[in-house]
Amino acid sequence: MRCRRVCRRVITLGGVVAERDNRNVVSDAGVAGVATCAAVLRSAALNVFTDARVITDRIFAEEQLAELGGFCRRLPATEESISW
């Protein structure tokens, strides 16, 4: 989950860079967000989903799954928020 949080920060920072109206870096910000999401977030999510099945502390496992689920539901909006 820590990896997910760091990646979320990268995506957020990409949006900040894109908002500064420098057309030369908008595509770079978009690529950073898409690459982060594809390469790291989805693989981290898969690990959490897989590991949660075997964690004996069910309350902790369910909390992690809920946090991840909320984040994953917001991903499309996050990726599309970077204006081209």
Secondary structure, DSSP 4 states (H G I P E B T S, - for coil): -HHHHHHHHHHHHHHHHHHT--HHHHHHHHHHHHHHIIIIIHHHHHHHHHHHTT-S-HHHHHHHHHHHHHHHHHHHHHHHTS--
